[in-house]
Amino acid sequence: MVEIQERIEIDLGKFDASLKRISGITLEGKEKEIVELAKMYASDSGAWLRKGDLYTSFSSIAYAHGLMDSILKMHGLIE
C-alpha cells in the first residue's frame, strides 16, 4: 500500500508532467490565471509536505490537479 507521503510525492511529479504537457499551448486570460493558481497550490503542497502536514499537502496537490485537469480538458489533452 502506498503511504500518504509517497502518494503526495508521486502526485507532485504528475503535476510537473501536466505542466510539461501544456508547455506548447498558448494560454490566454483566465487560463493563465488558472495555471498560475494551480502552480501556487502545488508549491503550497510541497511546503506543507516539508512541514509534515500531510493532510493539507495532499489536499493542496489534489486541488492543483483539478485546476490543471480543467486546462488539459479544454485543450483536448485528456478525455
N, C-alpha and C positions, 0 to 999 in steps of 0.2 A: 504494500500500500504506500502511496506517495504521501509523505508528510507535508504539512501545510507550507513550511518554509521552502521545501524543494518545489512545490507546486507554484509558489509565487515567483521563484527564480525562473522556472520554465515559462511562466506567463510573461515575465519581463522580456525574455528572449523572443517570445512570439510577438510581443508588441513591437520590438525593434524590426522584426521581419515584416510586419504590416507597414511600418514606416518606409521600408525599402520598396514595398510593392507600390506605394503611391508616389514614389520619388519622381517618376516620369510624367505625372499627371499635373496639368495646370489647374490649380485650385483658385477659386475666386471667392471674395466676400466672406460669407458665413462659413463656407467650407474651410477656409484658412483658420477662422476663429475656432471651429470645432477641433481641427487638428492640433492647434496650439493648446486648447483646453485638455485634450487627450494627453498631450505630452506632459502637461503640468501634473495631471493625475498619475501618470506613470512615474514621474520624478518623485512625487509625494510617496508613492508606493515604495520606491527604493529607500527613501528616507525613513519611513515607518518600519521597514524591514530591518534597517541598521539599528534602529532604536529598540527592536524586539517586539513591537506591537504588530503581531502577525495578522490579527483580525482587521485592523484598519488598513494595513498594507494590502491584504487580499481584496478588500472591498474597493480600494483605490484602483488597483490594476484591473479589476473586473469592470469598473466604470469606464476606465480608459479604453478597454477593448470594445465596449458597447459603442462609444463615440466613434472609434476608428472603424468599426464594422459598418456604421451608417455611411461613412465616406466610401468605403470599399464597395458597398452595395449600390450606391448611387452611380458609381462608375463601372458597374458590371464586373467587378473583380471577385465577387463572391455571390453565391445564389441565395 
